[in-house]
Structures are given as structure tokens and as C-alpha cells.
Amino acid sequence: MLENKKFEMDLAGRKLKVTFSPLAEQANGSCLVQYGDSLILATATMGKSDREGDFFPLTVEYEEKFYAAGKILGSRFVRREGKASESAILSGRLIDRTIRPLFDQRLRRDVQVVVTVLSIDEDNDPDFIGLIGASLALSCSDIPWGGPISGVRIGQKDGQFIINPTYKQRSESFFDAFVSSIGDKINMLEIGANENPESEVLAAIKLAQETIMGINDFQKQIIAAMGKPKASVMLMEIDPEFKKQVQEFLAPKLEDAIYQKNKMEMSRKIDELTNGLKEWAKNIGEDKVNIALTILENEIDATVHKNILAKEQRPDGRKLDELRKLFAQAGDILPRVHGCGLFIRGNTQALSSVTLAGPAKE
């Protein structure tokens, strides 16, 4: 018999259940999370050695299987799983966007978070429990991480907000949002709405945060009972003296490269600055090039954020509430189609066309 440790809480009229069992016992952390009859297995695993590179190697996978719905899909000749569905890819990205910022980006160990949907009912979307499972698998493991974090979906019908609406309620909802939060700060926000007033959006986010705080408290109780001591992992450290040298190299050129109204000119100047920095760093040592490029990326990010917050200054000169220039044209573009249109926003262009077939012969 498998020995299980179970926890549960009431959420929006349904039970949120978390189970720790010997399943996936070789992972650094794992758990089962259930809501209604939707059930997922979340695992978190970390490599034993650092990887060469200038980024944190995190992989998040969200895997759906036909058996989870009790169905066999496909033709009579093909009875096997295909590639990931669009909804599975989007659910994986939702989890990735939520948990990634809570890692120290100087970490160079491979970390894999896999959420496998074991059962799905016709009411509860497993992306919600997938996120909670990923959070608990990481939090209760020895992997260094800044969680826990939770998320909920908010719907709206007849002027009332609904926490974790069912699939049917979502199809009838005038508002569909998924909010992730670590507590008092929003970590990830995804909304589909039909021109809802800003006051309604803010009210939905506030309700989501209040609900999430309760789920986070539930997770903290679980972590206190099941959590492992965090592993001591070496982090990529940048020599302060070398960082200062790079900053001095960049100082007279950085803002001129970033703040260009023309996007292509900005790209050209940043490329020139990058190539100049590579040559400069190479003269100090071949091993310094990637470190210098990491510093450059951080300096660009810091400069853009600082000037937006302090001066309301955006790289292309726009005000904070100013859209890029819009242009639209219908017809007179393609000669032989029945209809065409062109839409331009900034440097992004969309050209569409339509052609009608001739009369069908009987």
C-alpha cells in the first residue's frame, strides 16, 4: 500500500485536495492536486551540476493524455498520442510565466517542472491545479525557489464574479481572467474581456488576490509539514570590478542606442554597441565575453525601467498613454484578388486578402 499524506481546503464550493505519495519519488519534489474530478501530477527536478551558459535553464512542460478524459481520439488507424494541443501549450506557458520570476536568475542548474494531467472532468480546467501543483512541488523540494504562489480564474455572469467558473460558465461569461499572485503583488495576469470598465477589471483582480491569499496560506501549512531544507547551490557571480568596467564602457553610448524613435535604427545601434563590447571584452579574456553581454542586457533593462518610472520616458519617445501610429487601407493593393486590406501598427504590418471561387458546375 502507498502511504499518502493528504491536505484539503474548501474553495468556491469545491474541495481542493493535495496528496503526497511515493509517486515520482525520485524527483526532488512531487504531489497530486485534485479539484472536482480533475487531477494532476506535478514534479520538479533539478540537475546535479551547473550548466555552461548565460541564462537560467528552466523547462516547464504541461502534458495532456487522452486517457485523462476516458477517451480514445484519432482515426481508426492512429491510436496514439499526437503533439501537444494548443490549450496544453498555453497552459504550460501560463505556469512558466508565473513561476519563472521567483527563481534566482543566476542559477545555472537545469530545473524541470512537469505537470501531467491524469484526469479531467467536464467542469474544472486543470491549469488552475497545475499551477498550484507546480508551486507545491517546488516549495516542498530542496530546489531554491521564492514561492509559494497561487492563481485563480475569475468569470462574470449577470454582474456577479465567479471564482473558478466551470467550462460552461466560462462560455457564458462576459469576462474571463486568470490571476497569479505571491500575496500582495500580481505576478501574472491573463484576461479576455468584452470592453469591461476598468473598475470591473480592478474589482476582479482584488477578488482574485483575496482568494489567492487563502490558497497561499493553505500552501504554507503544507510546506511547513512536508517541505525539505533547500539545497545550497552556487550562483553565477559577476566580479564587481569587471561589472564597473563594463558600465563605464557602456555609459557614454547606452542611452543613445536605446532611445531612438525608429525601431530599426535602435536595433542597428544596439548591435553596434554589442559588437563593440564583444571586442573590448575579448581583449580582457575570452571567458569575459558572455559575462559582458549579460551585464549589457541587465543595463538595458535597468535603464529602460528607471527612465519609465522616473521620467515617464519610453525608448521611442512616446508618452505612457500614447499608442504607436496606426494606419489602415482597404483595396488597391493586390491586383487580382476580390478584396484586400492592410493594417500597420508601428513597424508591425498585416496584409490580408480574400478570393471567391467561381460557380460550381453541377
N, C-alpha and C positions, 0 to 999 in steps of 0.2 A: 504494500500500500504506500502511495506517495503521501508524505507528511506535508500538509498545507497550512499556511498561516494566512488568515483571511481578515479583511477590513472592509467596512462598508459605511456609506452615508446616504441620506436622502437628498435627492437633487431633482427639483422640478417634478415631483410626484413619482419619481422612479428611483430605484436603488442603483447607486454607483458602487460596484464591488471590485476590490483589488485582492488578488491571490498571489502569494509567493509559494512556489513549489520547486521540486528538483528539475522541472523542465528547463532546458538550456542551461544546465548547471555549470558548464564550462565558460559561459560568458561572464564578464565582470559584473554584470547586473541584468536581471530579467524579472518580469512579472506578467501576470494576466490581468486584464482590466475588462470588466463587463458592464454594459448598460442596456437594460432590456435583455434581448437575446443576441445583441451584437457583442462579440468577444474578440479581443486581440491579444497577441503575444508580443511584448516589446523586449528587445535585447540590446545591450550596449557592451561593446568590446573595444579594448584599447591594445595597440601593439606593444611589444616589449622593448623596442628600441626606437630612437629618433630617426626621422627620415631627412635626407638632404632636400633643401628647397627653401623658398621664401614665403611659404604660406602654411596655414594650419590644415592638415589633410583630414577633413571630416566628410564622411559619406552617410547620407540618410536615405534609406530605402523603405518604401511603403508597398507591401505586396498583397495583392488580392488573389484569391484562388476560387475557382468555380465551386468547389465543394462547400465553401463557406455559405453559399446560398442554397445548397442542396440541389444543384442543377448541373447538367452536362450541356455545354453550349458548343456551337460549331456544326459543321456538316456531318453527314453520316460517315465520311471518310476521315475527318480530322477530329480526334477525340483527345486533344492535349491542350495545355495552356499556351496561349499566344503571348505577344508582347504586352507590356503594361498598358492598361487603359488610360485614357485622358484623365479620368477622375482620380485614378491612383497616382499619376504623376503630380497632379495638382495637390492632392493630399500630402504627398511626400514633401513638396515644396513648402506647404503651409507649416509642417512640423520643422523643416530645416530652417526656415526664416525665423521661427520662434526660438529655437534652442541655440542656434549658432552664435548670436551675440553674447551668450552667457559663458562661453569658453574664453580662456585667455588666448588671444590670437598668436602669442609667442610659442604656444605648444607645437611641437613637431612630431608627436606620436600620431600614428593612424588611429582614428576613432570611427567606429561603425555603429550606427543606430539603425536597427531593422525592426519595423512594425509589420507583423504578419496578421492579416485578418483571418481568424479561424471560423467565425460565424457572423452572419449578418441577418438581421431581421428586416422587415419592411417599414420600420418606423425610425430607427436610430442610426444616423450616419456614424460610422466607426472612426472618422477623422478626429472627432472630439476625444474619444477614449484613446486613440492612437497617440495624441499629444500628451495626455496625462500619463500613459504608459511609458513613453519615451522619457518624460521628466522623472518618473519614479525609478526607472531602470538606471538612469544616470545618477540620480541623487543617492540611491541606496548602494551604488557600486563604489569602487575605490578610484574612479576616474575623477580628476579635478574638474569641477563644474560649479557654476554660480546659481543653480536653481534652488528650490523648485519653481516651476511656472505652470500655469493652467490657462485654459481657454474655454470659452463657451460660444455657442451660436445664439443669436437673438433674431427672432422674427417679429412680425407685426400683423395683426388682423383686427379689424373693427376698432382701430385706435388703441389696441392693447398690445403691449410687448409680450412675446412668448420666449421663455428660456428653453433652449434646445428643442426647437419645433421638430415635429416628425416630417418625413418626406412629404406627406400630403399637406400638412400645414405650410411647409415652405413653398409648395407650388401655388398656394393661395395667398401667400404673404406679400404685402406691399413693400417689404423691407427685409433684407437678409444680410446679416453681418456676422463675422467671426472675429472675436476679440481675444487676444492673448495678453496676459499681464503678469508681472512678477509681484505685484502688490499695488503700490501707488503710482506706478508708471506703466503706460501701454508699451508693449514690446512688439506687437504685430497686429495689423488691422486690415481686414478684407471685407469690403461692403459692396453689395448690389442693391441699389435703391432706385426708386422712380421719382426723382426730383423731390425728395423729402426735405422739409425745412431743416436748417442747421440745428434748431432747438431739439428736434426729434432725434437726430443723429447723436447729439451730446447726451440726451436722456438715455438712449440705448446703451451708449458706451458706459455711462455711470452705472446703470443696472448691471451690465456685464462685469464691471470691476467689483461691485459689491458681491456678486455671486462667486467670482473668481477668488476673492479673498477667503471665502469659506472653504473652497476646494483646496487652496494653498495651505490653509490651516490643517485640513484633513491630511494632506501630503506630509506636512511637518510631523504630525503624530506618527505616521507610518515610518518616516525616516528615522525618528528617534528610536523606534523599536527594531528596525531592520537594517539601518544604514551601516556601512563599513567605514573604517578610517580611510581617508583619502591618501592615495599614493603620493610620494614625494617625487616629482618629475622635474627634470631640468628644463628650463625655459630659455628660448633664444634671447640672449642679452646683447645689446648693442653697446660697444665701447663708447662712453660719454665723450671722450676726446675726439674720436672719429666722427661721431654724430655732430659735434660742434663744428668740425672742419667742413662737413658736407653742408651744414646750414649756412656757413659763411660763403661757400661756393655758390649756393642757390640764391642767397639773399638778394643780390642786385638784379636777378633775372626772373625769379619765380612769378611775381605778381604780373609782370609784363607778359609772360607766357600764358597765364591763366585768364587774364581779363582782356578778352578780345570779343568784339561783337560778332565777328564772323567765326563760326564753329570750325571751319576748315583751316582758317588762319591760326586759331588756338591750337588745333591738333598739330599743325606744322611747327609751331614754336615750342610746344611741349616735346615733340620728337627731337628737335634740335637740342633742347636742354638735356633730354635724356641721353642722347648720343655724346654730348659734351661731358656729362657726368660719368658715363662709362669710361671714356678715355682718361679722364682725370683720376678715377678710382683705380684703373688698371695700372697706372704708374706707381700707385702705392702698393698694390698687390692684387693678383688675380682673384683671391678669395674675398676681396673687398667690394667687388662689383655688385653682386646680388644684395649685399647689405646696404650699399649706397642707394640702390633702386628702391629698396624697402623704405628707407628714410625719405626719399623723394615722394613716394606715394603717400606716406604719412603727413609730410609737409603740405602737399597739395590739399589733402583732406582737411587738415587743421586750418589752413589759410582760408579756404572757402567757407568753412563753418564759422570761423571767427568773424569774418567780414560780413556775412549774412546776419549774424546775431548782433554785432556791434554797430555796423554801418548800414544795414539793410542793402548791402551791395552784392549783386549777383554777377557771375562771370561775364555774361553777355550784356550787362548794363541794364537789364530790366528791373523794374520795381518788384517788390514781393507779390503784389496783386496784379501784375501785368502779364498777359499771355503773349506767346510768340505771335508773329504776324500770320494771319490766316488768308488763304486765297482759294477760291473755287471757280471752276469753269465747266460749263456743260456744253458738249458738242464741239464741232470744228477742230477736232484734234486728230482723230483717225479717219481716213477717207471712206472706208467701205463697210464699217460696222453700222448697225441700226441705232446705236446710242453709245455715248461715252462721256466720262466725266473725270475731272482732275481736281484733287484736293491737296493743298500744301499747308503744312504747319511747321514753320521754321525751315529746317532743312529736310524734313520728312515729307515724302511725296507718295500719293496713292493715285494710280491711274486705273479706272475700271471701264469695262466695255460690255455690251450686250449684243447678241446676234440671234435673230429668229430664224428657225428652219423654214424651208419652203413648204407649200401644201403637200400633205401626204397623199400618195396615189392609192386608190382602193385596189 
